[in-house]
Structure formats: C-alpha cells, structure tokens
Amino acid sequence: MSSVDDLNGKKRAILIAAEKCFAAQSYEGVSIRDIAHEAAVPVALVGYYFGAKNELYHAIFEYHSSYLAERLDKLRHARQQARNDNMLDAVIAAFILPTLQLNQHPEGKYFCRMVMRGAIDQHEASERIYQDFYEPMAKEFIAALRDALPDASADSICWSYQFTLGALLHHVVDTSLPRLVTSPRTDKLNLNAAPYLLKFISSGIRATTDTGVAEEN
C-alpha cells in the first residue's frame, strides 16, 4: 500500500500516529506532542525525522504516493484505452476504485479521514498538499470527463468533478449507514458499495452534463 515500505519502525510509527491524530481532529488542533504520545516515542524524535508539523503532514502524503500515482495512472489509461461508449464509466472507476480499495485497510481509513478534514479545513498545509498531489489528478479527471462527454458544457464538467469528489469523500468517512437500517427489506445491508457508488456517480454526471440542463438554466 505504501511506497516507503523500508521505513524503520519508529519512523513508520510516527507517520501512522500522525495519520490517526490528523484524522481525529483538525490540523490546528494536533500538536507534535500528541503525535509523539500516540507513537510512543520522544517528542524530539518526531522533529528529528520530519521537522515541523507541516513537513510531517506533507510526508504522510509522500508515504501514500504510490496510491496517488496509481489513481493518476489509471485515469490516464482510461483516457487512452477506453472505447467511446464506455469511456465515462472507465474514467469514473479509475478515479473512485483506488480510494475504495485503500479504505479497506486500517491505515487507509485514517488517511481517508485525514484527506476529508484537509479538504474541509483548507489550512495552509492542505493547500500545499492539493497543489503537489491532488491538483494534477483533478485536472486529469476534468480533462477525461471532457474527452468522454465532448458535447457537455465546461460548467457542467466542473460541477460534475466537484460533486463526484464530494460523494466519494463522504462515502469513505461516513460509517452511520448500517445503524440507519431498520426495515426488514434492508436489514442485511450489502457493504460492497462500489457498484452503487459508481452507478450513482455515472448517472449523476450524465444527467448534469445533459445539454438540456444548460438550456433550462
């Protein structure tokens, strides 16, 4: 899952502890002392390995760089290889499925929550993360949507990207759905949400980018 499998034990423990802390509360609310306590290491060791808090935050994303690169590569492959009639579904799958797979791992869940908090808080460290890791992916996804839906307006493509991202982020961090299941017909909830999420996003994008929507507005 990580591109840095050769990290020594204490350094890796600090990264995992930092993920947990940043997932549990805001960036501003987490201190280096909190991270050191979670990792069971001296405070000074955190700074020795990673420097300031913003550098440690950035290092977490570098630790997951193989996952981020996989998403970008899959998007590029979908643009190049998919036939016109299924290109949109291929592009959505390339954007969505690596995150769903990551979220199946305990560490991945912390990372997904951390990403969600960074997107909401919009702090200084998260802006750097967006520019370094997510802006290239966002641009590639938008370009892929344009290729798949050449008749769609620029506005509808951009909104489709944002709504897709919102659905994905909410899904991976929200664990309340099983508790909401009360009817006899849904008491055995299928926890494999991927087919439903892909269909939901695909149908939503097709409806949003329908030229009739722009004409109505």
C-alpha positions as a Markdown table, in Angstrom:
| # | Residue | x | y | z |
|---|---|---|---|---|
| 1 | Met | 0.0 | 0.0 | 0.0 |
| 2 | Ser | 2.9 | 2.4 | 0.8 |
| 3 | Ser | 5.7 | 3.4 | -1.4 |
| 4 | Val | 8.0 | 3.6 | 1.6 |
| 5 | Asp | 8.0 | 0.1 | 2.9 |
| 6 | Asp | 11.6 | 0.3 | 4.0 |
| 7 | Leu | 11.0 | 2.9 | 6.7 |
| 8 | Asn | 12.4 | 2.0 | 10.1 |
| 9 | Gly | 9.9 | 1.0 | 12.8 |
| 10 | Lys | 9.9 | 4.3 | 14.8 |
| 11 | Lys | 9.6 | 6.5 | 11.7 |
| 12 | Arg | 6.7 | 4.5 | 10.3 |
| 13 | Ala | 5.1 | 4.5 | 13.8 |
| 14 | Ile | 5.2 | 8.3 | 13.8 |
| 15 | Leu | 3.6 | 8.5 | 10.4 |
| 16 | Ile | 0.8 | 6.2 | 11.3 |
| 17 | Ala | 0.3 | 8.0 | 14.6 |
| 18 | Ala | 0.2 | 11.3 | 12.8 |
| 19 | Glu | -2.5 | 10.0 | 10.4 |
| 20 | Lys | -4.6 | 8.9 | 13.4 |
| 21 | Cys | -4.3 | 12.3 | 15.1 |
| 22 | Phe | -5.0 | 14.3 | 11.9 |
| 23 | Ala | -7.9 | 12.1 | 11.2 |
| 24 | Ala | -9.4 | 12.6 | 14.6 |
| 25 | Gln | -9.2 | 16.3 | 14.8 |
| 26 | Ser | -8.2 | 19.4 | 12.8 |
| 27 | Tyr | -4.7 | 20.1 | 11.7 |
| 28 | Glu | -4.5 | 23.1 | 14.0 |
| 29 | Gly | -5.7 | 21.0 | 16.9 |
| 30 | Val | -3.0 | 18.4 | 16.6 |
| 31 | Ser | 0.4 | 19.0 | 18.3 |
| 32 | Ile | 3.7 | 17.3 | 17.8 |
| 33 | Arg | 3.4 | 16.2 | 21.4 |
| 34 | Asp | 0.1 | 14.5 | 20.6 |
| 35 | Ile | 1.7 | 12.6 | 17.7 |
| 36 | Ala | 4.7 | 11.6 | 19.8 |
| 37 | His | 2.4 | 10.3 | 22.6 |
| 38 | Glu | 0.3 | 8.3 | 20.0 |
| 39 | Ala | 3.5 | 6.8 | 18.5 |
| 40 | Ala | 5.1 | 6.2 | 22.0 |
| 41 | Val | 8.3 | 8.0 | 21.0 |
| 42 | Pro | 10.1 | 11.0 | 22.5 |
| 43 | Val | 8.8 | 14.4 | 21.2 |
| 44 | Ala | 12.3 | 15.3 | 19.9 |
| 45 | Leu | 12.3 | 12.2 | 17.6 |
| 46 | Val | 9.3 | 13.5 | 15.6 |
| 47 | Gly | 11.2 | 16.6 | 14.8 |
| 48 | Tyr | 14.4 | 14.7 | 14.1 |
| 49 | Tyr | 12.7 | 12.6 | 11.4 |
| 50 | Phe | 10.3 | 15.0 | 9.9 |
| 51 | Gly | 10.9 | 18.6 | 11.1 |
| 52 | Ala | 8.0 | 20.9 | 11.6 |
| 53 | Lys | 4.4 | 19.8 | 11.7 |
| 54 | Asn | 3.6 | 21.0 | 8.2 |
| 55 | Glu | 6.5 | 18.9 | 6.9 |
| 56 | Leu | 5.3 | 15.8 | 8.8 |
| 57 | Tyr | 1.8 | 16.4 | 7.3 |
| 58 | His | 3.3 | 16.5 | 3.8 |
| 59 | Ala | 5.4 | 13.4 | 4.5 |
| 60 | Ile | 2.2 | 11.4 | 5.1 |
| 61 | Phe | 1.1 | 12.1 | 1.5 |
| 62 | Glu | 4.5 | 11.2 | 0.2 |
| 63 | Tyr | 4.2 | 7.9 | 2.2 |
| 64 | His | 1.0 | 7.2 | 0.2 |
| 65 | Ser | 2.4 | 8.5 | -3.0 |
| 66 | Ser | 2.1 | 5.1 | -4.7 |
| 67 | Tyr | -1.7 | 5.1 | -4.2 |
| 68 | Leu | -1.9 | 8.7 | -5.5 |
| 69 | Ala | 0.2 | 7.8 | -8.5 |
| 70 | Glu | -2.0 | 4.8 | -9.2 |
| 71 | Arg | -5.1 | 6.9 | -9.4 |
| 72 | Leu | -3.4 | 9.3 | -11.8 |
| 73 | Asp | -2.1 | 6.4 | -14.0 |
| 74 | Lys | -5.5 | 4.7 | -14.1 |
| 75 | Leu | -7.1 | 8.0 | -15.2 |
| 76 | Arg | -4.6 | 8.4 | -18.0 |
| 77 | His | -5.0 | 4.8 | -19.1 |
| 78 | Ala | -8.8 | 5.2 | -19.2 |
| 79 | Arg | -8.5 | 8.2 | -21.4 |
| 80 | Gln | -6.2 | 6.4 | -23.8 |
| 81 | Gln | -7.7 | 2.9 | -23.9 |
| 82 | Ala | -11.5 | 3.1 | -23.2 |
| 83 | Arg | -13.9 | 3.0 | -26.1 |
| 84 | Asn | -16.2 | 6.0 | -26.6 |
| 85 | Asp | -19.3 | 4.1 | -25.5 |
| 86 | Asn | -17.8 | 3.1 | -22.1 |
| 87 | Met | -15.2 | 5.8 | -21.5 |
| 88 | Leu | -17.2 | 7.7 | -18.9 |
| 89 | Asp | -17.6 | 4.6 | -16.7 |
| 90 | Ala | -13.9 | 3.7 | -17.1 |
| 91 | Val | -12.9 | 7.2 | -16.1 |
| 92 | Ile | -15.1 | 7.2 | -13.0 |
| 93 | Ala | -13.9 | 3.7 | -12.0 |
| 94 | Ala | -10.3 | 4.9 | -12.3 |
| 95 | Phe | -11.0 | 7.9 | -10.1 |
| 96 | Ile | -13.1 | 6.0 | -7.5 |
| 97 | Leu | -11.9 | 2.4 | -7.1 |
| 98 | Pro | -8.4 | 3.0 | -5.8 |
| 99 | Thr | -9.8 | 5.1 | -2.9 |
| 100 | Leu | -12.4 | 2.5 | -2.0 |
| 101 | Gln | -9.6 | -0.2 | -2.0 |
| 102 | Leu | -7.4 | 1.9 | 0.2 |
| 103 | Asn | -10.3 | 2.5 | 2.6 |
| 104 | Gln | -10.5 | -1.3 | 3.2 |
| 105 | His | -7.1 | -1.1 | 5.1 |
| 106 | Pro | -7.0 | 0.2 | 8.7 |
| 107 | Glu | -4.3 | 2.7 | 7.8 |
| 108 | Gly | -6.2 | 3.7 | 4.7 |
| 109 | Lys | -9.2 | 4.6 | 6.7 |
| 110 | Tyr | -7.2 | 7.1 | 8.8 |
| 111 | Phe | -5.7 | 8.5 | 5.7 |
| 112 | Cys | -9.1 | 9.0 | 4.0 |
| 113 | Arg | -10.4 | 10.8 | 7.1 |
| 114 | Met | -7.4 | 13.0 | 7.1 |
| 115 | Val | -7.9 | 13.9 | 3.5 |
| 116 | Met | -11.5 | 14.8 | 4.2 |
| 117 | Arg | -10.5 | 17.0 | 7.1 |
| 118 | Gly | -7.9 | 18.8 | 5.0 |
| 119 | Ala | -10.5 | 19.4 | 2.2 |
| 120 | Ile | -12.9 | 20.9 | 4.7 |
| 121 | Asp | -10.4 | 22.9 | 6.9 |
| 122 | Gln | -8.4 | 24.4 | 4.0 |
| 123 | His | -5.4 | 25.2 | 6.2 |
| 124 | Glu | -2.0 | 26.2 | 4.8 |
| 125 | Ala | -0.6 | 22.8 | 4.9 |
| 126 | Ser | -3.5 | 21.3 | 3.0 |
| 127 | Glu | -3.2 | 23.9 | 0.2 |
| 128 | Arg | 0.4 | 22.7 | -0.4 |
| 129 | Ile | -0.9 | 19.1 | -0.5 |
| 130 | Tyr | -3.6 | 20.0 | -3.0 |
| 131 | Gln | -1.1 | 21.6 | -5.3 |
| 132 | Asp | 1.5 | 18.9 | -5.0 |
| 133 | Phe | -0.7 | 15.8 | -5.1 |
| 134 | Tyr | -4.3 | 16.5 | -6.0 |
| 135 | Glu | -4.4 | 19.3 | -8.5 |
| 136 | Pro | -2.8 | 17.2 | -11.2 |
| 137 | Met | -5.4 | 14.5 | -10.5 |
| 138 | Ala | -8.2 | 16.9 | -10.6 |
| 139 | Lys | -7.1 | 18.4 | -13.9 |
| 140 | Glu | -6.7 | 14.9 | -15.4 |
| 141 | Phe | -10.2 | 13.9 | -14.2 |
| 142 | Ile | -11.7 | 17.0 | -15.7 |
| 143 | Ala | -9.9 | 16.5 | -18.9 |
| 144 | Ala | -11.0 | 12.9 | -19.1 |
| 145 | Leu | -14.6 | 14.0 | -18.5 |
| 146 | Arg | -14.3 | 16.4 | -21.4 |
| 147 | Asp | -13.0 | 13.6 | -23.6 |
| 148 | Ala | -15.8 | 11.3 | -22.6 |
| 149 | Leu | -18.5 | 14.0 | -22.9 |
| 150 | Pro | -17.4 | 16.3 | -25.7 |
| 151 | Asp | -20.8 | 18.0 | -26.0 |
| 152 | Ala | -21.1 | 18.9 | -22.3 |
| 153 | Ser | -20.6 | 22.5 | -21.2 |
| 154 | Ala | -17.5 | 23.5 | -19.3 |
| 155 | Asp | -19.6 | 24.4 | -16.3 |
| 156 | Ser | -21.3 | 21.0 | -16.1 |
| 157 | Ile | -18.0 | 19.2 | -16.4 |
| 158 | Cys | -16.5 | 21.2 | -13.5 |
| 159 | Trp | -19.6 | 20.7 | -11.3 |
| 160 | Ser | -19.5 | 17.0 | -12.1 |
| 161 | Tyr | -16.0 | 16.8 | -10.8 |
| 162 | Gln | -16.8 | 18.6 | -7.6 |
| 163 | Phe | -20.0 | 16.5 | -6.9 |
| 164 | Thr | -18.1 | 13.3 | -7.7 |
| 165 | Leu | -15.4 | 14.2 | -5.2 |
| 166 | Gly | -18.0 | 15.1 | -2.6 |
| 167 | Ala | -19.8 | 11.8 | -2.9 |
| 168 | Leu | -16.5 | 9.8 | -2.7 |
| 169 | Leu | -15.2 | 11.7 | 0.3 |
| 170 | His | -18.4 | 11.4 | 2.2 |
| 171 | His | -18.8 | 7.8 | 1.5 |
| 172 | Val | -15.4 | 6.8 | 2.7 |
| 173 | Val | -15.7 | 8.6 | 6.1 |
| 174 | Asp | -19.4 | 8.1 | 6.9 |
| 175 | Thr | -20.0 | 4.9 | 8.9 |
| 176 | Ser | -23.5 | 5.6 | 10.0 |
| 177 | Leu | -25.5 | 3.9 | 7.3 |
| 178 | Pro | -25.6 | 0.4 | 8.9 |
| 179 | Arg | -27.1 | 1.9 | 12.0 |
| 180 | Leu | -29.8 | 3.5 | 9.9 |
| 181 | Val | -31.0 | 0.2 | 8.5 |
| 182 | Thr | -34.3 | -0.7 | 10.2 |
| 183 | Ser | -36.7 | -2.1 | 7.7 |
| 184 | Pro | -37.0 | -5.9 | 7.1 |
| 185 | Arg | -36.1 | -5.4 | 3.5 |
| 186 | Thr | -32.8 | -3.8 | 4.2 |
| 187 | Asp | -31.6 | -5.4 | 7.5 |
| 188 | Lys | -28.8 | -7.2 | 5.6 |
| 189 | Leu | -27.1 | -4.2 | 4.0 |
| 190 | Asn | -24.7 | -5.1 | 1.2 |
| 191 | Leu | -21.5 | -3.4 | 2.4 |
| 192 | Asn | -19.9 | -3.6 | -1.0 |
| 193 | Ala | -20.9 | -0.1 | -2.0 |
| 194 | Ala | -18.7 | 0.2 | -5.1 |
| 195 | Pro | -21.3 | -0.8 | -7.7 |
| 196 | Tyr | -23.8 | 1.5 | -6.3 |
| 197 | Leu | -21.5 | 4.4 | -5.9 |
| 198 | Leu | -20.2 | 4.0 | -9.5 |
| 199 | Lys | -23.7 | 3.8 | -10.9 |
| 200 | Phe | -24.8 | 6.8 | -8.8 |
| 201 | Ile | -22.0 | 9.0 | -9.9 |
| 202 | Ser | -22.2 | 7.9 | -13.6 |
| 203 | Ser | -25.9 | 8.6 | -13.7 |
| 204 | Gly | -25.5 | 11.9 | -12.0 |
| 205 | Ile | -22.8 | 13.1 | -14.3 |
| 206 | Arg | -24.8 | 12.1 | -17.4 |
| 207 | Ala | -27.8 | 14.0 | -16.0 |
| 208 | Thr | -25.7 | 17.0 | -15.0 |
| 209 | Thr | -24.0 | 17.3 | -18.4 |
| 210 | Asp | -27.1 | 16.8 | -20.5 |
| 211 | Thr | -27.3 | 19.7 | -22.8 |
| 212 | Gly | -30.9 | 20.2 | -21.8 |
| 213 | Val | -29.9 | 21.1 | -18.3 |
| 214 | Ala | -27.9 | 24.1 | -19.6 |
| 215 | Glu | -30.8 | 25.1 | -21.8 |
| 216 | Glu | -33.3 | 25.0 | -18.8 |
| 217 | Asn | -31.0 | 27.3 | -16.8 |
